[in-house]
């Protein structure tokens, strides 16, 4: 299968799978969980705003381009607040990787939006797009997502501009969470940082 056909087949697969998800759920956390290999979730345990961050690191044997995309979306999540999920899914007997990004929304914050980035088994970029929940369509882009794609601004990823210094501080980071979490839990490849408690 040539690369153009492969791109088309993989994109169509994710379009169809996401249309099934939209009928059942409003969260990417429910998207093919048996194939999930990494994630970042901002959770609300004891309050109306996120008070817990769960980070599941993907295995180290994933392609560098996929690992870089995962790290880029950690960066964006720290500034614009979003959950994201990394899945490794066979599509017509060949592995694909997809990052599914869902912006965080509450009464005082609106980073609404559903996004996807797709890669093949070697880490070749196959497309990114904004997912339209109402029309069940993906508006595909021929470039990876960047800080300008999100409703709430994020500085450019430091991997793209290593010498730049962000004008603002992140809303969360593992360094901050390690200092201020009231509880840190480890469960397999998942680290859970609880920021506040019910007490």
C-alpha positions in Angstrom: 0.0 0.0 0.0 1.5 3.3 -1.0 1.8 6.2 1.5 -1.1 8.2 0.1 -3.4 5.2 0.2 -2.2 4.3 3.7 -2.9 7.9 4.9 -6.4 7.8 3.5 -7.2 4.3 5.0 -6.0 5.3 8.5 -7.8 8.7 8.4 -11.0 6.9 7.3 -10.6 4.4 10.2 -10.4 7.1 12.8 -13.3 9.0 11.3 -15.5 5.9 11.6 -14.3 5.0 15.1 -14.9 8.5 16.3 -18.4 8.6 14.8 -19.1 5.5 16.9 -17.7 7.2 20.0 -19.9 10.3 19.5 -23.0 8.1 19.8 -21.9 6.8 23.2 -19.8 9.4 25.0 -18.6 13.0 25.1 -15.1 12.1 26.2 -12.0 10.8 24.4 -11.2 8.8 27.6 -13.8 6.3 26.2 -12.0 5.9 22.8 -10.7 2.4 22.4 -9.3 2.2 25.9 -7.9 -1.3 25.3 -5.4 0.3 22.9 -4.4 3.2 25.1 -0.7 3.5 25.8 -0.4 7.0 27.3 -2.5 9.8 28.6 -2.8 13.1 30.6 -6.0 13.7 32.4 -7.1 16.7 34.4 -9.6 15.4 36.9 -12.1 16.9 39.3 -12.1 14.7 42.4 -13.3 17.0 45.2 -14.2 20.3 43.6 -15.7 21.8 40.4 -12.2 22.6 38.9 -9.4 20.1 38.2 -7.7 19.1 41.4 -5.9 16.0 40.2 -3.6 15.3 37.2 -3.0 11.7 36.0 -0.1 11.0 33.7 0.5 7.7 32.0 3.8 7.7 30.2 3.9 5.7 26.9 6.4 2.9 26.5 9.9 4.0 25.4 9.8 1.9 22.2 7.4 4.2 20.4 8.7 6.1 17.4 10.5 9.4 18.2 8.0 11.5 16.3 5.1 10.0 18.4 7.1 10.6 21.6 7.8 14.2 20.5 4.0 14.7 19.8 3.2 13.3 23.3 5.6 15.7 24.9 4.4 18.7 22.8 0.9 18.0 24.0 2.0 17.9 27.6 3.4 21.4 27.0 0.2 22.6 25.5 -1.9 21.1 28.3 0.3 22.8 30.9 -0.6 26.2 29.4 -4.0 25.8 27.8 -5.4 22.9 29.8 -6.4 19.8 27.9 -6.7 16.1 28.4 -5.1 13.8 25.8 -4.9 10.1 25.1 -2.3 8.1 23.0 -3.6 4.9 21.4 -1.7 2.3 19.4 -4.2 0.6 17.0 -3.8 -1.9 14.2 -5.5 -0.6 11.0 -5.7 -3.2 8.3 -2.9 -5.2 10.0 -0.5 -2.3 10.3 0.1 -0.3 13.5 -1.0 3.3 13.8 -0.7 5.8 16.6 -3.3 8.5 17.4 -3.2 11.4 19.9 -6.7 12.5 20.8 -6.8 15.9 22.5 -9.8 17.3 24.4 -9.7 20.8 25.7 -10.7 21.5 29.3 -13.8 23.5 30.0 -15.3 24.8 33.3 -17.2 27.9 34.5 -14.0 30.0 34.3 -12.1 28.4 31.5 -12.9 27.6 27.9 -10.4 25.6 25.9 -13.1 23.6 24.2 -12.2 21.6 21.2 -11.5 18.0 20.1 -8.4 17.3 18.1 -6.5 14.3 16.6 -3.0 13.7 15.3 -2.3 10.4 13.5 1.0 8.6 12.8 2.0 5.3 11.1 4.0 2.5 12.7 7.4 4.2 11.9 6.1 7.6 13.2 5.4 9.1 9.8 2.8 11.9 10.3 -0.5 11.1 8.5 -2.6 14.1 9.5 -4.1 16.2 12.3 -7.4 17.8 12.6 -10.2 19.4 14.5 -13.0 17.0 15.3 -16.5 18.4 14.9 -18.7 16.8 17.5 -22.0 17.9 15.9 -21.3 16.9 12.3 -19.1 14.0 13.2 -16.4 15.1 10.8 -12.7 15.8 11.0 -11.3 18.8 9.3 -7.9 17.3 8.3 -4.7 19.4 8.2 -1.4 18.5 6.5 0.5 19.8 9.5 0.8 18.9 13.2 -1.2 20.9 15.7 0.4 24.0 17.2 -0.4 26.5 20.0 -2.6 28.6 17.7 -5.1 25.7 17.2 -6.3 26.0 20.8 -9.0 28.4 22.1 -6.9 29.5 25.1 -3.4 30.5 24.2 -0.3 28.5 24.8 3.2 29.6 24.0 4.9 27.8 21.1 6.3 24.4 22.1 9.8 24.8 23.4 10.8 21.9 21.1 10.0 24.1 18.1 11.6 27.3 19.6 14.2 26.0 22.1 15.6 29.5 22.8 12.3 31.2 23.5 11.1 31.8 27.0 7.3 31.6 27.6 5.8 34.9 28.7 3.5 33.2 31.2 4.0 30.4 33.7 2.4 27.0 33.2 -0.8 26.3 35.1 0.6 22.9 36.0 3.9 21.0 35.5 5.3 17.9 37.1 7.7 20.0 39.0 4.9 22.1 40.5 2.8 19.0 41.1 5.7 17.3 42.9 6.1 20.3 45.2 2.4 21.1 46.0 0.4 17.9 45.6 -1.1 16.7 48.9 -0.8 13.1 47.6 1.2 11.4 44.9 0.2 7.9 43.9 1.9 5.4 41.6 -0.1 2.7 39.9 1.8 0.8 37.2 2.8 3.4 34.5 0.3 6.0 35.9 1.3 8.8 38.3 -1.6 10.5 40.0 -1.0 14.0 41.6 -3.8 15.0 43.9 -3.6 18.8 44.3 -6.3 19.3 47.0 -8.3 17.1 49.3 -11.9 17.1 50.6 -10.7 18.1 54.0 
